[in-house]
């Protein structure tokens, strides 16, 4: 078996996390300094949070003589408001795209940059000819590009001096040695910056500060629609457009790269003279440098039928829930069931590892066992290479391709989505791998949806969550959802059952081969027919008996006390054109698990480029573009420019849309861009979908504006520091800007309100003016509630004293304590979104006698409440001490006694409740380790400035801190 596709045996010297700034968005990136055989490479990995085995950089930048780094100087303000904790660098390499990155300005980043510098020096030291350090500055050019239109009051132009990393630390402007300056200046001179840069104030404007520092909002739990006509999708032709006078390039197999902005290319002097801010200038420059290439790709994609041919390839898709077992036999009967080898394998596993450690994203020893078993059992008539493998807890997806096709695979990316508790836990959810094969894009999804016969609504919700939240971050494209691919294959343990509860009757129908009659009761078929899930997917005819549930190591139906009704839980579905299913079958020979593996063999038509016809189309497009660019300017018509969102609530999505039409005579590229002092184009509770795109003349596109208040934005809205007010700037490349106003009213929520404030609130938050949350007195309404709530007061006859704990926490915990101690899989099964919203509304508007919704929804509501607290139960200021004393129970108790009153009471109350739950562990399947791991992540959170630096050891010490209280006595 050959090694994984694209996996190199390099030595990783250093890594650092950061964000790429592109089109007004911040996309996560992982930078790695790699060394192999004396050669250095800077690797860039998109979305480093995905749990991917053997991740490979999606962009590798060789560190050669052409490798350069520019540090972006920030604008100097007259008043030093605050000190920025980030720095921005621009990376350029030979034949690679130019990247603008934002990194934390800390010791780790400085160390990483120093090591990159040393690697650069080593490379240049091996050169026989010494290089003279000369800053590369674009030549001033004739005014060929119109200056962008101005917004707001004009300002004097702001310039920042910047030099490029050239391998020498001398700076003729400074005249100082590195040893004679402080570390900050040392870092500047190490990268050849001019001295006056070190005096620029690294300041961020306080206005709209949350646009820059608040984490990316949680995506709303709604599925995306299939791609609309005119929506922006990655180009089908894997080519980068050259300048119009160049010949079309040969078809590229590797990851496509955007054309680097040439230092010698012409640029209007009006750019440097424009009073637009640095961020605005950068967005415009990036847009201009990539406009022609992007437009070429788009037009080529629209005409791809004129230069592509369809060739059929065989794709094998398989799924197996292995029930936590290890492989005990060959998998050849599953993977080699056809005489001819397939061109590609896509294999999904569920319940690979059922251990508590795997449940919380820990490594699994069984992963490699199953990968080895698969590789030994691939078809012997062909050699295969691994494309990518990804695992989330027990879900694993691995993709193999024939060795002869490996060079035709590109743009590989893997992602995962957990749909377990709080939409995070990975015991349920999906993993996916996407790639482009020749000129056709594929997305393979492996999912494990919610269990239990009656929970088909949870399965529908899991499907919608995966569709809405699964997003692939590629270096050269906007984020791609599942449906934005030519072919999607969705496989896995979908867990849909039969709407029949008599196991004996179902088994009789199976014995009589009445499979079609049984399929009339199949939940997945019913949900597809009623368009509630998998609406656009197809499935072949099922001619095999149900694959669940069997006694392990046998072919006998489940004989346990539960006597599960047989069901077709394991399925393979698809969507896309030119797809023909050849076989759909189960494999009864394998008896390792209580499920049987399932496979589907497809013949899929793949688009392959005819280079002669492609060249002809390419040249026609270039000539047409030259003519249009000389004659016309772009223009848009908008159907609406003002939007009002009424009664916005926490975690409740609101959506309004408008249409934009290209009423000009040339294609136009649009994008929402940040306002003058912002780094994001909108506030964290707002999103435009799509946020960028391209329109042909007379083409219309729908843009949706979504308002969704998550835990990251709820606190500022609750306190009145933020409002549902924003202005979006829709920028038209080479055209004008359009301003869109968004306004509305927000309904405050107890979720996201501090514990101290809640303890002073004896009425629901919706009945209290924001300005009077603290200084409240009793009123006639609370007189009715006093008898029920009096035990929460510090003492009797003290109406003005605060509650011991927030009434909302007491209501949630009291419900679980009285009704859910014996609930199976409590705090492990997610609630229903509709019920969660009802619970939130109930707590915000009333003091209910009972909490609506099932026990799982109430449990998740409690966790969401704790997660949304602006200050965790264990205050930020005590976080480090909490970790340091986790080994000593006496010190832990002392620390809790030092918490503010409300925080101390809540912590002790929650620990007493969790200890009570553990007394029923036989019924609810809870363990102390599981509860400690879950609640430690909510009660003991690192301060915002340390979130990205939390290590696995820190998390373990936080778990130990909670575990000590769970294993203690009730007197603790």
Residue pairs with C-beta under 8 A, 6 or more apart in sequence:
1 375
1 376
1 378
1 384
2 383
2 384
2 385
2 386
2 403
3 385
3 386
4 54
4 56
4 385
4 386
4 387
4 388
4 389
5 385
5 386
5 387
5 388
5 401
5 406
5 409
5 412
6 56
6 412
7 54
7 56
7 386
8 34
8 36
8 56
9 36
10 34
10 35
10 36
10 41
11 34
11 35
11 36
12 32
12 33
12 34
13 33
13 34
13 35
13 115
13 119
14 32
14 33
14 111
14 112
14 115
14 116
15 30
15 31
15 32
15 33
15 112
16 30
16 31
16 103
16 104
16 108
16 109
16 112
17 28
17 29
17 30
17 31
17 48
17 103
17 104
17 948
18 28
18 29
18 31
18 101
18 102
18 103
18 104
18 109
19 26
19 27
19 28
19 29
19 101
19 102
20 26
20 27
20 29
20 44
20 99
20 100
20 101
20 102
20 475
21 88
21 100
21 101
21 102
21 282
21 679
22 100
22 286
23 283
23 286
23 287
23 478
23 671
23 673
23 691
23 692
24 283
24 671
24 672
24 673
24 674
24 679
24 680
24 681
24 691
25 680
25 681
25 691
26 102
26 216
26 679
26 680
27 46
27 47
27 473
27 479
28 46
28 47
28 48
28 49
28 473
29 44
29 45
29 46
29 48
29 101
30 44
30 45
30 48
31 42
31 43
31 44
31 45
31 101
31 103
31 112
32 42
32 43
32 44
32 45
32 57
33 40
33 41
33 42
33 43
33 112
33 115
33 116
33 119
34 40
34 41
34 42
34 43
34 57
34 60
35 41
35 119
39 62
39 63
40 62
40 63
40 119
40 120
40 122
40 123
41 57
41 60
41 61
41 62
41 63
42 60
42 61
42 63
42 67
42 91
42 93
42 116
43 57
43 59
43 60
43 61
44 57
44 58
44 59
44 60
44 61
44 99
44 475
45 55
45 56
45 57
45 58
46 58
46 413
46 473
46 474
46 475
47 413
47 415
47 472
47 473
48 55
50 390
50 414
50 415
50 416
51 361
51 390
51 391
51 392
51 416
51 426
52 388
52 389
52 390
52 414
53 367
53 389
53 390
53 391
54 389
56 412
58 255
58 412
58 413
58 474
58 475
59 96
59 97
59 99
59 255
59 257
59 475
60 96
61 67
61 91
61 93
61 96
62 93
62 94
62 96
63 93
63 116
63 119
63 120
63 123
64 93
64 94
64 123
65 123
65 124
65 127
65 131
66 92
66 93
66 94
67 92
67 93
67 94
67 120
67 123
67 165
68 91
68 92
68 93
68 136
68 164
68 165
68 166
69 89
69 90
69 91
69 92
69 113
69 116
69 164
69 165
69 191
70 89
70 90
70 92
70 162
70 163
70 164
70 165
71 87
71 88
71 89
71 90
71 162
71 188
71 191
71 193
71 197
72 87
72 88
72 89
72 90
72 100
72 160
72 162
72 278
72 282
73 160
73 161
73 162
73 193
73 197
73 200
74 84
74 88
74 160
74 200
74 201
74 202
74 203
74 278
75 158
75 160
75 200
75 203
75 277
75 278
76 158
76 199
76 200
76 201
76 203
77 201
77 203
77 205
80 201
80 203
81 203
81 204
81 205
81 206
82 203
82 204
82 206
83 202
83 203
84 105
84 202
84 203
84 204
85 104
85 105
85 106
85 945
86 102
86 103
86 104
86 105
87 102
87 103
87 105
87 109
87 202
88 100
88 101
88 102
88 103
89 100
89 101
89 103
89 113
90 98
90 99
90 100
90 101
91 98
91 99
91 101
92 98
92 164
92 260
95 257
95 260
96 257
96 260
97 257
97 258
97 260
97 475
97 476
98 260
98 261
98 286
98 289
100 282
100 286
103 109
104 948
105 202
108 949
110 183
110 187
113 187
113 190
113 191
114 187
114 190
117 165
117 167
117 190
117 191
120 165
120 167
121 167
123 167
124 130
124 131
124 167
131 166
131 167
133 166
133 167
133 168
133 170
133 192
134 166
135 163
135 164
135 166
135 192
136 164
136 263
137 263
138 263
138 264
138 265
138 267
139 263
139 264
140 267
140 269
140 272
141 265
141 266
141 267
141 268
141 269
142 266
142 268
143 268
143 269
143 270
144 266
144 267
144 268
145 267
145 268
145 270
145 271
145 288
145 734
146 268
146 270
146 734
147 268
147 270
147 271
147 273
147 274
148 274
148 276
148 280
148 284
148 731
148 737
149 736
149 737
150 274
150 275
150 276
151 276
151 675
151 676
151 729
151 737
151 739
152 676
154 275
155 275
156 275
157 272
157 273
157 274
157 275
158 277
158 278
159 272
160 197
160 200
160 278
161 193
161 194
161 196
161 197
162 193
162 194
162 197
163 171
163 191
163 192
163 193
163 194
164 192
165 191
165 192
166 192
168 192
169 178
169 189
169 190
169 192
171 189
171 192
171 193
171 194
171 195
173 194
173 195
173 196
174 189
174 194
174 195
176 185
176 189
176 195
178 186
178 189
178 190
181 189
184 198
185 195
185 198
188 195
188 197
188 198
189 195
204 212
205 677
207 677
208 675
208 677
208 678
208 683
210 683
210 684
210 713
210 716
210 722
211 674
211 678
211 679
211 680
211 682
211 683
211 684
212 678
212 679
212 680
213 944
214 684
214 712
214 713
215 684
215 712
216 684
216 712
217 684
217 685
217 687
217 708
217 710
217 712
217 713
218 423
218 708
218 710
218 711
218 712
219 468
219 469
219 471
219 708
220 468
220 653
220 706
220 708
221 423
221 461
221 464
221 465
221 468
221 469
221 653
221 833
222 464
222 468
222 653
223 463
223 464
223 467
223 468
224 467
224 468
224 481
224 482
224 483
225 483
226 483
226 536
227 233
227 483
227 484
228 701
228 702
229 699
230 693
230 695
230 696
230 699
230 700
230 701
231 690
231 693
231 701
232 298
232 478
232 690
232 692
232 693
232 694
233 301
233 484
234 297
234 301
234 441
234 474
234 477
234 478
234 480
234 484
235 297
235 298
235 300
235 301
236 300
236 301
236 304
236 308
236 439
236 440
236 441
236 486
236 607
237 251
237 297
237 300
237 301
237 304
237 307
237 439
237 609
237 614
238 251
238 252
238 253
238 256
238 410
238 436
238 439
238 609
239 248
239 249
239 251
239 252
239 256
239 296
239 297
239 300
239 614
239 618
240 249
240 252
240 256
240 257
240 258
240 259
240 293
240 297
241 259
241 292
241 293
241 294
241 295
241 296
241 297
241 300
241 622
242 248
242 249
242 259
243 292
244 292
244 622
244 623
244 625
244 626
247 615
248 614
248 615
248 618
248 619
250 611
251 609
251 611
251 614
252 410
253 407
253 408
253 410
254 410
255 410
255 411
255 475
255 476
256 410
256 411
256 476
257 475
257 476
258 289
258 290
258 293
258 294
258 476
259 289
259 290
259 292
259 293
260 289
261 285
261 289
271 281
271 284
271 285
274 281
276 284
276 676
277 676
277 677
279 674
279 678
279 679
280 673
280 674
280 676
283 671
283 673
283 674
283 731
287 669
287 671
287 731
287 733
288 733
291 669
291 733
291 734
292 625
294 669
294 694
295 625
295 667
295 669
295 694
296 618
296 621
296 622
296 625
298 667
298 694
299 621
299 625
299 667
300 614
300 617
300 618
300 621
302 696
303 617
303 621
304 439
304 607
306 613
306 617
307 609
307 610
307 613
307 614
307 616
307 617
308 439
308 607
308 608
308 609
308 610
309 607
309 608
309 610
310 578
310 605
310 606
310 607
310 608
311 438
311 605
311 606
311 608
312 603
312 604
312 605
312 606
313 343
313 344
313 405
313 437
313 603
313 604
313 606
314 340
314 341
314 342
314 343
314 344
314 582
314 601
314 602
314 603
314 604
315 342
315 343
315 344
315 346
315 489
315 601
315 602
315 603
315 604
316 335
316 338
316 342
316 344
316 345
316 346
316 599
316 600
316 601
316 602
317 346
317 347
317 348
317 444
317 489
317 491
317 572
317 599
317 600
317 601
317 602
318 334
318 335
318 345
318 346
318 347
318 348
318 491
318 572
318 597
318 598
318 599
318 600
319 347
319 348
319 349
319 350
319 446
319 491
319 492
319 493
319 570
319 571
319 572
319 597
319 598
319 599
320 334
320 347
320 348
320 349
320 350
320 570
320 590
320 593
320 595
320 596
320 597
320 598
321 349
321 350
321 351
321 448
321 493
321 548
321 569
321 570
321 593
321 594
321 595
322 349
322 350
322 351
322 352
322 370
322 592
322 593
322 595
323 351
323 354
323 552
323 592
323 593
323 594
323 595
324 351
324 352
324 353
324 354
324 355
324 366
324 394
325 552
325 592
325 593
326 366
326 369
326 370
327 369
327 370
327 373
327 592
328 592
329 590
329 592
330 373
330 376
330 377
331 373
331 374
331 376
331 377
331 590
332 377
333 587
333 589
333 590
334 377
334 587
334 589
334 590
334 597
334 599
335 345
335 347
335 374
335 377
335 378
335 379
335 599
336 377
336 378
336 379
336 380
337 585
337 587
337 599
338 379
338 583
338 601
340 381
341 379
341 381
341 382
341 402
342 379
342 601
343 401
343 402
343 405
344 399
344 400
344 401
344 402
344 405
344 437
345 378
345 384
345 398
345 399
345 400
345 401
346 397
346 398
346 399
346 433
346 444
346 489
346 491
347 374
347 397
347 398
347 399
347 400
348 395
348 396
348 397
348 431
348 444
348 446
348 491
348 492
349 370
349 394
349 395
349 396
349 397
349 446
350 394
350 395
350 446
350 448
350 492
350 493
351 394
351 448
351 493
351 593
352 358
352 364
352 366
352 367
352 370
352 391
352 393
352 394
352 395
352 396
353 364
353 365
353 366
353 367
353 393
353 394
354 394
355 364
356 927
356 929
356 930
356 933
357 363
357 364
358 364
358 393
358 394
359 393
359 425
359 426
359 427
359 930
360 933
361 392
361 393
361 426
364 391
364 393
364 394
367 391
367 396
370 396
371 389
371 398
374 398
375 384
375 386
378 384
378 400
382 402
382 403
383 402
383 403
384 400
384 401
384 402
384 403
385 400
385 401
385 402
385 403
385 406
386 398
386 399
386 400
387 399
387 400
387 401
387 406
387 409
387 412
387 433
387 435
388 398
388 399
388 412
388 414
388 433
388 435
389 396
389 397
389 398
389 399
389 414
390 396
390 397
390 414
390 415
390 416
390 431
390 432
390 433
391 397
391 431
392 416
392 417
392 418
392 426
392 429
392 430
392 431
393 418
393 425
393 426
393 427
394 426
394 427
394 448
395 416
395 426
395 429
395 430
395 431
395 446
395 447
395 448
395 492
396 431
396 446
397 414
397 431
397 432
397 433
397 444
397 445
397 446
399 433
399 435
399 444
401 409
401 437
405 437
408 437
408 438
409 435
409 436
409 437
410 435
410 436
411 434
411 435
411 436
411 441
411 474
412 433
412 434
412 435
413 433
413 434
413 435
413 472
413 473
413 474
414 431
414 432
414 433
414 434
415 431
415 432
415 434
415 470
415 471
415 472
416 426
416 429
416 430
416 431
416 432
417 429
417 430
417 431
417 465
417 466
417 469
417 470
418 424
418 425
418 426
418 427
418 428
418 429
419 428
419 429
419 430
419 449
419 450
419 461
419 462
419 465
419 466
419 830
420 426
420 427
420 428
420 429
420 828
420 829
420 830
421 827
421 828
421 829
421 830
421 859
421 860
421 863
421 934
422 830
422 860
422 863
422 864
422 867
423 465
423 469
423 830
425 828
425 830
427 448
427 828
428 448
428 449
428 450
428 462
428 830
429 447
429 448
429 462
429 465
429 466
430 445
430 446
430 447
430 448
430 462
430 466
430 470
430 492
431 445
431 446
431 447
432 443
432 444
432 445
432 446
432 470
432 472
432 482
433 443
433 444
434 441
434 442
434 443
434 444
434 472
434 480
434 485
435 441
435 442
436 442
437 606
438 606
438 607
438 608
438 609
439 606
439 607
439 608
439 609
440 486
440 487
440 604
440 605
440 606
440 607
441 484
441 485
441 486
441 487
442 485
442 486
442 487
442 488
442 489
443 472
443 482
443 485
443 487
443 488
443 489
444 488
444 489
444 491
445 466
445 470
445 482
445 488
445 489
445 490
445 491
445 492
446 491
446 492
447 462
447 463
447 466
447 490
447 491
447 492
447 493
447 494
448 492
448 493
448 495
449 458
449 459
449 462
449 463
449 492
449 493
449 494
449 495
449 496
450 458
450 459
450 461
450 462
450 495
450 829
450 830
451 495
452 458
453 497
453 498
453 501
453 565
456 496
456 497
456 523
456 527
457 832
458 830
458 832
459 494
459 495
459 496
459 523
459 527
459 533
460 527
460 532
460 533
461 832
461 833
463 533
463 534
464 533
466 482
467 481
467 482
467 483
470 481
470 482
471 479
471 480
471 481
472 479
472 480
472 481
473 479
474 480
478 690
478 691
478 692
482 488
483 536
483 575
485 576
486 576
486 577
486 607
487 574
487 575
487 576
487 577
487 578
487 579
487 604
488 537
488 574
488 575
488 576
489 572
489 573
489 574
489 602
490 534
490 537
490 572
490 573
490 574
490 575
491 571
491 572
491 573
491 598
491 600
492 570
492 571
493 569
493 570
493 595
494 524
494 569
494 570
494 571
495 569
496 522
496 523
496 524
496 527
496 567
496 568
496 569
496 571
497 523
497 565
497 567
497 569
498 506
498 518
498 521
498 522
498 523
498 546
498 565
498 566
498 567
499 521
499 522
499 523
499 526
500 506
500 518
500 521
500 565
501 565
502 565
503 557
503 563
503 564
503 565
503 566
506 518
506 565
506 566
507 557
507 566
509 515
509 517
509 518
510 518
510 545
510 546
510 566
515 542
515 543
515 545
518 546
519 525
519 542
519 568
522 567
522 568
524 533
524 534
524 539
524 568
524 571
527 533
527 534
528 534
528 535
528 537
528 539
534 573
536 575
537 573
537 574
537 575
538 573
538 574
538 575
538 579
539 571
539 572
539 573
539 574
539 584
540 572
540 581
540 584
540 600
541 584
542 568
542 584
543 584
543 585
544 584
544 585
544 586
544 598
545 566
545 586
546 566
546 567
546 568
546 569
547 568
547 569
547 570
547 586
547 595
547 596
547 597
547 598
548 564
548 566
548 567
548 568
548 569
548 570
548 594
548 595
548 596
549 557
549 558
549 564
549 566
549 567
549 594
549 595
550 556
550 557
550 558
550 591
550 593
550 594
550 595
550 596
551 557
551 558
551 559
551 560
551 594
552 591
552 592
552 593
552 594
553 591
553 592
554 591
555 588
555 591
557 566
558 564
558 566
558 594
569 595
570 586
570 595
570 596
570 597
570 598
571 598
572 584
572 598
572 599
572 600
574 581
574 600
574 602
576 604
577 605
578 604
578 605
578 606
579 602
579 603
579 604
579 605
580 602
580 603
580 604
581 600
581 601
581 602
582 601
582 602
582 603
583 599
583 600
583 601
584 598
584 599
584 600
585 598
585 599
585 600
586 596
586 597
586 598
586 599
587 596
587 597
587 598
587 599
588 596
590 596
590 597
628 665
628 666
628 667
629 666
631 665
631 666
632 664
632 665
632 666
633 664
633 666
633 734
633 735
634 662
634 664
634 666
634 667
634 668
634 669
634 732
634 733
634 734
634 735
635 662
635 663
635 664
635 668
635 732
635 735
636 660
636 661
636 662
636 663
636 664
636 668
636 670
636 695
636 730
636 732
636 735
636 738
637 660
637 661
637 663
638 658
638 659
638 660
638 730
638 738
638 740
639 658
639 659
639 660
640 658
640 740
641 658
641 738
641 739
641 740
641 741
642 740
642 741
642 743
643 656
643 658
643 705
643 740
643 741
643 742
643 743
644 743
644 744
645 654
645 656
645 707
645 724
645 742
645 743
645 744
646 744
646 745
647 745
647 747
648 654
648 685
648 707
648 709
648 724
648 744
648 745
648 746
648 747
649 709
649 746
649 747
649 749
649 837
649 840
649 841
649 844
650 709
650 714
650 749
650 751
650 752
650 840
650 844
650 868
651 708
651 709
651 710
651 751
651 836
651 837
651 840
651 864
652 708
652 709
652 837
653 706
653 707
653 708
654 706
654 707
654 708
655 704
655 705
655 706
655 707
656 704
656 705
657 702
657 703
657 704
657 705
658 702
658 703
658 705
659 700
659 701
659 702
659 703
660 670
660 695
660 700
660 701
660 703
660 730
661 695
661 698
661 699
661 700
661 701
662 668
662 695
662 696
662 697
662 698
662 699
662 700
663 698
664 697
664 735
665 697
666 697
667 694
667 695
667 696
667 697
668 694
668 695
668 732
668 733
668 734
668 735
669 692
669 693
669 694
669 732
669 733
670 692
670 693
670 694
670 695
670 730
670 731
670 732
670 733
671 691
671 692
671 693
671 730
671 731
671 733
672 681
672 682
672 688
672 691
672 692
672 728
672 729
672 730
672 731
673 681
673 729
673 731
673 737
674 680
674 681
674 729
675 681
675 727
675 729
681 688
681 691
681 728
681 729
682 688
682 726
682 728
683 713
683 722
683 726
684 710
684 712
684 713
685 707
685 708
685 709
685 710
685 713
685 717
685 724
686 705
686 706
686 707
686 726
686 728
686 742
687 705
687 706
687 708
688 703
688 704
688 705
688 706
688 728
689 703
689 704
689 706
690 701
690 703
693 701
695 701
705 728
705 740
705 742
707 724
707 742
707 744
709 717
709 746
711 751
711 752
711 864
711 867
711 868
713 722
714 749
714 751
714 752
714 868
715 752
715 753
715 868
715 870
716 722
717 723
717 724
717 746
717 748
717 752
718 748
718 749
718 752
718 753
718 765
718 770
719 770
720 770
720 771
723 746
724 742
724 743
724 744
724 745
724 746
725 742
725 743
725 744
726 741
726 742
727 739
727 740
727 741
727 742
728 739
728 740
728 741
728 742
729 737
729 738
729 739
729 740
730 737
730 738
730 739
730 740
731 737
731 738
732 738
747 766
747 844
748 765
748 766
748 770
748 844
749 765
749 840
749 844
750 758
750 761
750 764
750 765
750 806
750 808
750 843
750 844
750 865
751 840
751 843
751 844
751 864
751 865
751 868
752 868
752 869
752 870
753 765
753 773
753 870
754 869
754 870
754 871
755 805
755 806
755 869
755 871
755 873
755 900
755 902
755 903
755 906
756 802
756 900
756 902
757 773
757 774
758 803
758 806
758 807
758 808
758 902
759 802
759 803
759 804
759 805
759 806
759 901
759 902
760 773
760 774
760 776
760 802
760 803
761 768
761 773
761 776
761 806
761 807
762 776
762 778
762 782
762 785
762 789
762 803
762 807
763 776
763 779
763 781
763 782
763 847
764 843
764 844
764 845
764 846
764 847
765 773
765 844
766 844
766 845
767 781
767 845
768 776
777 799
777 800
778 786
778 799
778 800
782 789
785 847
789 803
789 807
789 847
790 796
792 803
792 804
792 805
792 807
792 810
793 801
793 803
793 804
794 801
794 802
794 804
795 801
802 902
804 905
805 902
805 905
805 906
805 909
806 902
806 906
807 847
808 843
808 865
809 862
809 865
809 906
809 909
809 910
810 909
811 843
811 847
811 848
811 851
812 843
812 851
812 858
812 861
812 862
812 865
813 862
813 909
813 910
813 913
815 850
815 851
815 855
815 858
816 826
816 855
816 858
816 859
816 862
816 913
817 913
817 916
819 855
820 826
820 855
820 858
820 859
820 924
821 916
821 917
821 919
821 920
821 923
821 924
822 920
822 923
822 924
823 855
823 856
823 859
823 923
823 924
824 923
824 924
824 925
825 856
825 924
825 925
826 855
826 856
826 859
826 917
826 924
826 925
826 926
827 859
827 863
827 926
827 930
827 931
827 934
828 925
828 926
828 930
829 856
830 856
830 860
831 853
831 854
831 856
831 857
831 858
831 859
831 860
831 861
832 853
832 854
832 856
832 857
835 852
835 853
835 854
835 857
836 853
836 857
836 860
836 861
836 864
838 852
838 853
839 851
839 852
839 853
839 857
839 858
839 861
840 861
842 848
842 851
842 852
851 858
851 861
853 861
863 934
863 938
866 872
866 873
866 935
866 938
866 939
867 938
871 903
872 938
872 939
872 940
872 941
873 899
873 903
873 906
873 907
873 910
873 938
873 939
873 940
874 882
874 895
874 896
874 899
874 903
874 907
874 939
874 940
874 941
875 899
875 900
875 903
876 941
876 942
876 943
876 944
878 895
878 898
878 899
879 940
879 941
879 942
879 943
879 946
881 895
882 892
882 895
882 940
882 958
882 961
883 954
883 957
883 958
883 961
885 891
885 892
885 894
885 895
885 961
886 892
886 957
886 958
886 960
886 961
886 964
887 957
887 960
889 964
889 968
892 961
892 964
892 965
893 972
896 904
896 907
896 908
897 904
899 907
907 939
910 935
910 939
911 962
911 965
911 966
911 972
912 970
914 931
914 935
914 966
915 965
915 966
915 968
915 970
917 924
917 926
917 931
918 926
918 927
918 928
918 931
918 966
920 926
921 927
928 963
928 966
928 967
929 959
929 963
931 962
931 966
932 959
932 960
932 962
932 963
932 966
933 959
935 962
936 955
936 958
936 959
936 961
936 962
937 955
937 958
939 962
940 958
940 961
940 962
941 947
942 949
942 950
942 954
965 972
